[in-house]
Amino acid sequence: MKKEQILNGLTILGIICCIELAVVYYQANYNPYAEPSFCNMNDFVDCDSVAQTSKAVFLGIPLTYWGFFLYFFILMLLHVNKIKEICILGKKPFYFLDVFKRPYSYISVLGLISFVISVLLAVVSIFQIHKICVLCFVTYFINLAIGIVSTDFKNGGFTKSLKDSVEDFISGVKKETVPFIIAIILGGMFLGYATVEMPFASRKQSIKHYMFMKHNPYKTSGNVLGNPNGSIKVHLYSDFKCPVCYSYNIMLHKIVKECKDVLIIHHQFPLDTECNPYLERQMHKGACRMARYSVGAENQGKYWDMANALYENPPKNDDEAIDLAKKLDLDVNRFKRDIYLPQTYAKIRKDIDDAIALGLDGTPNIIINGNRYFGAKAYYELKDIILKNGK
């Protein structure tokens, strides 16, 4: 009984975490006016940024929904003996649940396998995304706890649980072959639909293409991006430490190559307390420093050259930025002077003040003919927004 109570508590806690993660996922991807979530703490601990990456989706379905399925299935297993005895109009509609003979063995396997998957996700988060989601890590430890509590280490441990699960699975498939085949077909159809048709799937696939490109194949040189006489003027407010801004940078370069009447006008909006006095807490440490580097290059007519270099090879200090300046054939002495000029700080501060006056509170933001658009966009969305608002 004690084991069942602990597992019930852990499972319910997992469901609560998944509910909050679903809210974070929705707000980060579909609500352009959403405030940062409570677990957006700094440049490394940032649930919102993790939720905006393609790694937050598997087979077209957000990972948090997979978590819902796992915990609800475990909850069902915990109470399977009661559920299969339910009578409706004198019949037991859940009779097929008889195939679940040893629920604790299945929960043991599910808990420990899901923890192994959690470890892999943690590695991806830390070493590929370079950000972590606190709530995600809480679920990882819940999975481990579920696996440990449900495993009978005195009688064979995980090996015995795995053996029991395989035996019961084979026995269950033989006993309920038709329902099993129907379930497989329906599950396959749903996953196929989710991967291709669901909005959060197709949109994520499009965003993923640009978010994880190593280099910008459409990069340009100079201070002008697009047609200087273009009738469609897109005002971009971005931050060099913003992961979504990275994909915007590539997409906007592609758009101006495809649409000859578009001009991109960049404005600095670093979410860094070093130069942005409007922030209540630090968000993108180092963004102000990178903004200064871009202004230093702009003074020599190579803003977009430096912008692309900063996104692709973000310098950790002035020495690394100077190396980038050398590669771009800038006057290094002038660059070292310009990045600390009062005029450079003033230019960045003016852009920040203008952004706040416009009511902007995050990046990336684009403004076209007075209409504002914020947050992650698929390429087709961004291009459509620009062309429709430019008319």
C-alpha positions in Angstrom: 0.0 0.0 0.0 2.8 2.4 0.9 4.5 1.7 -2.5 1.2 2.4 -4.3 0.8 5.7 -2.4 4.3 6.9 -3.2 3.9 6.0 -6.9 0.5 7.7 -7.0 2.1 10.8 -5.6 5.1 10.8 -8.0 2.8 10.2 -10.9 0.5 13.1 -10.0 3.5 15.3 -9.5 4.7 14.3 -13.0 1.3 15.2 -14.4 1.4 18.6 -12.7 4.8 19.3 -14.1 3.6 18.3 -17.6 0.7 20.7 -17.3 3.0 23.6 -16.5 5.4 22.5 -19.3 2.5 22.5 -21.7 1.7 26.1 -20.7 5.3 27.1 -21.1 5.4 25.4 -24.5 2.3 27.2 -25.7 3.3 30.6 -24.3 6.8 30.4 -25.8 5.6 29.3 -29.2 2.2 30.7 -29.8 1.7 33.8 -27.6 3.7 36.8 -28.8 2.8 38.8 -25.8 3.6 36.2 -23.1 5.7 37.2 -20.2 8.8 35.1 -19.5 7.9 32.0 -17.5 8.9 31.6 -13.8 11.7 29.2 -14.8 13.3 31.6 -17.2 16.0 32.5 -14.7 19.1 33.4 -16.7 20.9 32.7 -20.0 21.5 29.0 -19.0 18.4 28.2 -17.0 15.7 29.1 -19.5 12.6 26.9 -20.0 11.2 29.3 -22.7 14.2 29.0 -25.0 14.3 25.2 -24.6 10.6 25.0 -25.5 11.2 27.0 -28.7 13.8 24.6 -30.1 13.0 21.6 -32.3 14.3 19.3 -29.6 11.1 20.0 -27.7 9.1 18.0 -30.2 9.3 14.2 -31.1 7.4 12.8 -34.0 5.5 16.0 -34.4 4.3 15.9 -30.8 5.7 18.1 -28.0 7.6 16.1 -25.4 5.4 17.3 -22.6 2.4 15.5 -24.3 4.5 12.3 -24.3 5.0 12.9 -20.6 1.2 13.1 -20.1 0.8 9.8 -21.8 3.5 8.2 -19.7 2.2 9.3 -16.4 -1.5 8.6 -17.2 -0.5 5.2 -18.4 1.4 4.5 -15.2 -1.6 5.8 -13.2 -3.9 3.4 -15.1 -1.5 0.5 -14.3 -1.6 1.4 -10.6 -5.3 1.1 -10.6 -5.8 -1.5 -13.3 -7.3 -4.1 -11.0 -10.1 -1.7 -10.0 -10.7 -0.4 -13.5 -11.2 -3.8 -15.1 -13.9 -4.6 -12.4 -16.0 -1.6 -13.4 -19.4 -2.6 -14.5 -21.6 -0.6 -17.0 -25.1 -2.0 -17.7 -24.1 -5.3 -16.2 -21.0 -5.7 -18.4 -17.3 -5.2 -17.8 -16.1 -3.1 -20.8 -12.5 -3.1 -19.7 -12.2 -6.8 -19.5 -9.2 -6.7 -21.9 -7.1 -5.1 -19.1 -6.7 -8.7 -17.7 -3.6 -8.8 -19.9 -1.8 -6.5 -17.4 -1.0 -9.2 -14.8 2.1 -7.6 -13.1 1.7 -3.8 -13.2 4.6 -3.0 -10.9 7.0 -4.8 -13.3 5.7 -2.7 -16.2 6.0 0.5 -14.2 9.5 -0.5 -13.2 10.5 -0.9 -16.9 8.7 2.3 -17.9 10.3 4.4 -15.1 13.8 3.2 -15.7 13.7 3.4 -19.5 12.1 6.8 -19.4 15.0 7.9 -17.1 17.5 6.7 -19.6 15.8 8.8 -22.3 15.7 11.6 -19.8 19.5 11.4 -19.4 19.9 11.6 -23.2 17.6 14.7 -23.3 19.6 16.3 -20.5 22.8 15.8 -22.5 21.2 17.4 -25.6 19.9 20.3 -23.5 23.3 21.0 -21.9 25.7 20.3 -24.8 23.6 21.2 -27.9 21.0 23.7 -26.8 23.3 25.1 -24.1 20.3 25.8 -21.9 18.3 23.8 -19.4 14.6 23.6 -18.4 14.2 23.2 -14.7 10.8 21.6 -15.0 12.1 19.1 -17.5 14.9 18.0 -15.1 12.3 17.6 -12.3 10.4 15.1 -14.5 13.7 13.3 -15.1 14.2 12.7 -11.4 10.5 11.7 -11.0 11.0 9.1 -13.7 14.0 7.7 -11.8 12.1 7.7 -8.5 9.2 5.8 -10.2 11.6 3.3 -11.5 13.3 2.7 -8.2 10.2 2.6 -6.1 8.4 0.1 -8.4 11.3 -2.2 -8.8 11.5 -5.2 -6.4 15.3 -5.3 -5.9 15.0 -8.3 -3.5 13.5 -10.5 -6.2 15.4 -10.1 -9.4 15.3 -6.3 -9.7 15.0 -4.6 -13.1 16.0 -7.7 -14.9 13.1 -9.6 -13.5 10.7 -6.7 -14.3 11.9 -6.6 -17.9 11.5 -10.4 -18.2 8.0 -10.2 -16.7 7.0 -7.4 -19.1 8.2 -9.2 -22.2 6.5 -12.4 -21.3 3.2 -10.6 -20.5 3.4 -8.5 -23.6 3.8 -11.6 -25.8 1.0 -13.4 -23.9 -1.2 -10.3 -24.2 -0.7 -9.9 -27.9 -1.6 -13.6 -28.5 -4.7 -13.3 -26.3 -6.0 -9.9 -27.7 -4.5 -9.9 -31.2 -7.3 -8.0 -32.9 -7.4 -5.1 -30.4 -3.6 -4.9 -30.4 -3.5 -4.7 -34.3 -6.2 -2.0 -34.2 -4.3 0.0 -31.6 -1.1 -0.2 -33.6 -2.9 1.0 -36.8 -4.7 3.8 -35.0 -1.5 4.9 -33.2 0.5 4.8 -36.5 -2.2 6.9 -38.3 -2.2 9.4 -35.4 1.6 9.8 -35.4 1.6 10.1 -39.2 -1.0 12.8 -39.0 0.8 14.6 -36.2 4.2 14.5 -37.9 2.9 16.0 -41.2 -0.3 17.9 -40.5 -0.5 19.2 -36.9 0.4 22.9 -36.7 2.9 22.6 -33.9 4.6 19.8 -35.9 4.8 21.3 -39.4 5.7 24.7 -38.0 8.4 23.3 -35.8 9.9 21.4 -38.7 10.2 24.6 -40.6 11.7 26.5 -37.7 14.1 23.7 -37.0 15.7 24.0 -40.5 16.9 27.5 -39.7 17.5 27.2 -36.0 20.1 24.6 -36.4 21.9 25.7 -39.5 25.6 26.0 -38.8 26.2 28.9 -41.2 24.1 31.5 -43.0 24.2 30.6 -46.7 22.5 33.9 -47.7 24.8 36.2 -45.8 25.5 39.6 -47.3 28.1 42.3 -46.7 27.9 45.9 -45.8 25.5 48.0 -43.7 22.4 47.5 -45.9 20.3 44.3 -45.9 17.9 44.3 -48.9 16.9 47.0 -51.3 17.9 50.5 -49.9 15.0 51.9 -52.0 12.6 49.1 -51.1 9.0 50.0 -50.4 8.6 47.3 -47.7 10.6 48.5 -44.7 11.0 45.9 -41.9 12.2 47.3 -38.6 14.0 44.4 -36.7 14.7 44.6 -33.0 17.0 41.8 -32.0 19.6 40.5 -29.5 22.7 38.6 -30.5 22.3 36.2 -27.6 18.7 35.4 -28.5 18.4 31.9 -30.1 15.4 32.8 -32.1 17.1 35.9 -33.5 19.7 33.5 -35.0 17.1 31.9 -37.2 15.5 35.3 -38.0 18.8 36.5 -39.2 19.1 33.7 -41.7 15.5 33.9 -42.8 15.6 37.6 -43.3 18.7 37.3 -45.4 16.9 34.7 -47.5 13.8 36.9 -47.8 15.6 39.9 -49.2 17.2 37.7 -51.9 13.8 36.4 -52.9 11.8 39.6 -52.5 13.6 42.5 -54.2 11.4 45.2 -52.7 12.3 44.6 -49.0 14.6 46.6 -46.8 15.6 45.3 -43.3 16.4 48.1 -40.8 18.1 46.7 -37.7 17.8 48.1 -34.2 19.7 47.0 -31.1 17.6 45.6 -28.3 20.0 43.6 -26.0 18.2 42.0 -23.1 21.3 42.5 -20.9 21.3 44.6 -17.7 24.8 45.9 -18.6 23.2 48.5 -21.0 19.4 47.9 -20.7 18.1 49.7 -17.6 14.6 48.6 -18.2 15.2 44.9 -17.3 14.2 43.7 -13.8 16.6 40.7 -14.1 19.4 39.5 -16.3 18.4 37.6 -19.4 21.0 37.5 -22.1 24.4 38.3 -20.4 26.9 39.5 -23.0 24.3 40.8 -25.4 25.4 44.5 -24.8 29.0 43.6 -25.5 28.1 42.0 -28.8 25.9 45.0 -29.7 29.0 47.2 -29.3 31.0 44.9 -31.5 28.4 45.2 -34.2 28.3 49.0 -34.0 32.1 49.0 -34.2 31.9 47.1 -37.5 29.0 49.3 -38.7 31.2 52.3 -38.3 33.4 50.7 -41.0 30.6 49.7 -43.3 30.4 46.0 -42.3 27.5 45.7 -39.9 26.0 42.6 -41.4 29.4 41.0 -41.9 29.9 41.3 -38.1 26.3 40.4 -37.3 26.6 37.1 -39.1 30.0 36.4 -37.5 28.6 37.2 -34.0 25.7 34.7 -34.5 27.9 32.0 -35.9 31.0 32.4 -33.7 29.9 34.4 -30.6 33.1 35.9 -29.0 33.5 35.4 -25.3 35.6 38.6 -24.8 37.2 41.5 -26.6 40.2 39.5 -27.8 38.0 37.0 -29.6 35.9 39.9 -31.1 39.2 41.5 -32.4 40.0 38.2 -34.1 36.7 38.4 -35.8 37.4 42.0 -36.8 40.7 40.9 -38.4 39.0 38.2 -40.4 36.5 40.8 -41.7 39.5 43.0 -42.7 38.4 45.8 -40.3 40.8 48.5 -39.1 41.5 46.8 -35.8 42.8 49.9 -33.9 39.7 51.8 -34.9 37.5 48.9 -34.0 39.0 48.6 -30.5 38.5 52.4 -30.0 34.9 52.5 -31.4 33.5 49.7 -29.3 34.1 51.9 -26.2 33.2 55.3 -27.6 30.4 57.2 -25.7 28.6 57.5 -29.1 28.5 53.7 -29.3 26.8 53.4 -25.9 24.5 56.3 -26.8 23.4 54.6 -30.1 22.6 51.3 -28.4 20.7 53.1 -25.6 18.7 55.1 -28.1 17.6 51.9 -29.8 16.6 50.4 -26.4 14.7 53.5 -25.5 12.8 53.5 -28.8 12.0 49.8 -28.3 10.6 50.4 -24.9 8.6 53.4 -26.2 7.0 51.1 -28.7 6.0 48.7 -26.0 8.5 45.9 -26.9 9.5 43.5 -24.2 11.3 40.7 -25.9 13.2 39.6 -29.0 13.0 39.2 -31.9 10.4 41.8 -32.8 9.6 43.1 -36.2 7.5 46.2 -37.1 6.1 46.7 -40.5 3.8 49.7 -41.2 3.1 50.0 -37.5 2.2 46.3 -37.1 4.3 44.4 -34.6 5.2 40.7 -34.6 7.1 38.9 -31.9 8.6 35.5 -31.3 9.5 32.4 -33.3 8.2 32.1 -36.8 8.5 29.5 -39.5 10.0 30.9 -42.7 6.7 30.8 -44.6 5.0 32.7 -41.8 7.7 35.4 -41.6 7.7 35.9 -45.4 4.0 36.0 -45.6 3.8 38.6 -42.8 6.4 40.8 -44.5 4.8 40.7 -47.9 1.2 41.1 -46.7 2.0 44.0 -44.4 4.2 45.7 -47.0 1.2 46.1 -49.4 
